[in-house]
Amino acid sequence: MDVRIKPIVNFVAEWFELTPRQLASKTRKREILEPRQMAIWLAVKYTRMSKVAIGANIGGKDHATVLHSVRVVDNLLDTDKFYSRSFNEMYGEFKKKVLPQISTYVAKDDYSLGLFNAKTLQQKTDVIKREYEKRLVGIYMHSVKMLKNLQKDISEDNVMEGFRKTKITKELQKSIVKLRDYKMLQL
């Protein structure tokens, strides 16, 4: 079981006088199902784990079961006063006893713990890449515009000698080609 979710499962199991194994079992008995749903709700709220990972760590459930559990707990909190009262009592103790323990996992960067999520890492990488590409395209477009304006100014300048004019124009064209090549390599 993942170190980020183990304290949650242990606390909820202990609170309802169950074992962690019972909590993660496949049974759908109400006295086990409701605490499991609460544990899932807490795990979704207080860990950065995916719903698939949470479900896998709490009885091998899939992400749909995790989503359903969160909806059930939210619905019961809104509609059932007795459920809400008992949940809030458990939640208060959870905040005192377990939250400080798991907040160290949540607050620290996952990389320092060696517990990074590949999907999250890929998302962060994609955001950085998109920002880099936007900047690169902006620089490229600005450079091409400047070079074309310079090329236009040089071609319109009648004072320049023909040799010097052609040499500068060729250099400008090479620069534009290099910029285009660079842009294609980076994107």
C-alpha positions in Angstrom: 0.0 0.0 0.0 1.2 3.5 -0.9 2.7 5.5 2.0 0.4 8.4 1.2 -2.8 6.4 1.6 -1.8 3.9 4.3 -2.3 6.4 7.3 -5.8 7.2 5.9 -6.8 3.5 5.6 -5.4 2.7 9.0 -7.2 5.6 10.7 -10.6 4.9 9.1 -10.3 1.2 9.8 -9.4 1.9 13.5 -12.1 4.4 13.9 -14.8 1.9 12.7 -13.1 -0.9 14.6 -12.1 -2.8 11.4 -8.8 -4.0 10.1 -7.3 -2.4 7.1 -7.7 -5.7 5.3 -11.5 -5.7 6.0 -11.7 -2.1 4.8 -10.0 -3.1 1.5 -12.0 -6.3 1.1 -14.5 -6.8 -1.7 -17.5 -7.1 0.6 -20.4 -4.7 0.1 -21.8 -5.0 3.6 -22.9 -1.6 4.7 -20.7 -1.6 7.9 -17.6 -2.0 5.7 -18.8 -0.2 2.5 -19.4 3.2 4.2 -16.0 3.4 6.0 -14.3 2.4 2.7 -16.2 5.1 0.9 -15.1 7.6 3.6 -11.5 6.4 3.3 -11.7 6.9 -0.5 -13.2 10.4 -0.1 -10.3 11.3 2.3 -7.7 9.9 -0.1 -9.1 11.8 -3.0 -9.2 15.0 -1.0 -5.8 14.8 0.7 -3.5 13.0 -1.6 -2.2 13.8 -5.1 -2.8 10.3 -6.2 -4.9 9.5 -9.3 -8.3 7.9 -8.8 -7.0 4.7 -10.4 -4.1 4.5 -7.9 -6.4 5.3 -4.9 -8.8 2.5 -6.0 -5.9 0.1 -6.5 -4.7 0.8 -3.0 -8.1 0.4 -1.4 -9.2 -3.0 -2.4 -8.3 -3.1 -6.1 -11.2 -0.8 -7.0 -11.4 1.0 -10.4 -11.6 4.7 -10.9 -15.4 4.6 -11.5 -15.8 3.1 -8.0 -13.7 5.8 -6.6 -15.8 8.5 -8.3 -19.0 6.8 -7.1 -17.7 6.7 -3.6 -16.9 10.4 -3.6 -20.3 11.2 -4.9 -22.1 9.0 -2.4 -20.2 10.6 0.6 -20.9 14.1 -0.7 -24.5 13.3 -1.2 -24.9 11.7 2.2 -23.2 14.7 3.8 -25.7 16.9 2.2 -28.8 14.9 2.9 -28.3 12.6 6.0 -27.9 14.5 9.3 -26.9 11.4 11.2 -24.3 10.4 8.6 -23.0 14.0 8.5 -22.7 14.2 12.3 -20.8 10.9 12.6 -18.6 11.8 9.5 -17.8 15.2 10.9 -16.8 13.7 14.3 -14.4 11.2 12.5 -13.2 14.0 10.2 -12.3 16.2 13.2 -10.2 13.5 14.7 -8.7 12.8 11.3 -7.6 16.4 10.9 -5.9 16.3 14.4 -4.2 12.9 14.1 -3.6 12.0 10.5 -3.6 15.1 8.5 -0.3 16.4 10.0 1.2 13.0 9.2 0.1 12.9 5.6 0.5 16.6 4.9 4.2 16.1 4.9 3.7 13.8 1.9 1.4 16.2 0.2 3.4 19.4 1.0 6.8 18.0 -0.1 7.5 17.7 -3.7 6.8 14.1 -4.9 10.2 14.0 -6.6 12.1 14.3 -3.3 10.2 11.3 -2.0 10.7 9.3 -5.2 6.9 9.1 -5.4 6.2 11.1 -8.6 3.2 10.4 -10.7 4.3 9.9 -14.3 1.0 11.5 -15.6 1.5 14.6 -13.5 5.1 14.9 -14.6 4.1 14.6 -18.2 1.5 17.3 -17.8 4.0 19.6 -16.2 6.5 18.9 -19.0 3.8 19.6 -21.6 2.9 23.0 -20.1 6.6 24.0 -20.0 7.1 22.8 -23.6 4.0 24.8 -24.8 5.3 28.0 -23.1 8.7 27.5 -24.6 7.2 26.9 -28.1 5.1 30.1 -27.8 8.1 32.1 -26.9 10.2 30.5 -29.7 7.5 31.1 -32.3 7.2 34.7 -31.2 11.0 35.2 -31.4 11.0 33.5 -34.8 8.2 35.6 -36.2 9.8 38.8 -34.9 13.2 37.9 -36.4 11.7 37.0 -39.8 9.8 40.2 -39.9 12.9 42.2 -39.0 15.1 40.4 -41.5 12.5 40.9 -44.3 12.1 44.6 -43.5 15.9 44.9 -43.6 16.1 43.0 -46.9 13.4 45.3 -48.3 15.3 48.4 -47.1 18.5 47.1 -48.7 16.8 46.2 -52.0 15.3 49.7 -52.2 18.5 51.5 -51.4 19.9 52.7 -54.7 23.1 54.1 -53.2 24.5 50.6 -52.5 26.8 49.0 -54.9 25.4 45.9 -56.6 28.1 43.5 -55.2 27.6 44.6 -51.6 23.8 44.5 -52.0 23.7 40.9 -53.3 26.1 39.7 -50.6 24.0 41.2 -47.8 20.8 39.8 -49.4 22.2 36.3 -49.6 23.3 36.5 -46.0 19.8 37.6 -44.9 18.3 34.7 -46.9 20.7 32.3 -45.2 19.7 33.7 -41.8 16.0 33.3 -42.6 16.5 29.7 -43.7 18.5 29.0 -40.5 15.7 30.4 -38.4 13.2 28.3 -40.2 15.2 25.2 -39.7 15.7 26.0 -36.0 12.0 26.6 -35.6 11.2 23.2 -37.2 13.7 21.4 -35.0 12.3 22.9 -31.8 8.6 22.4 -32.6 
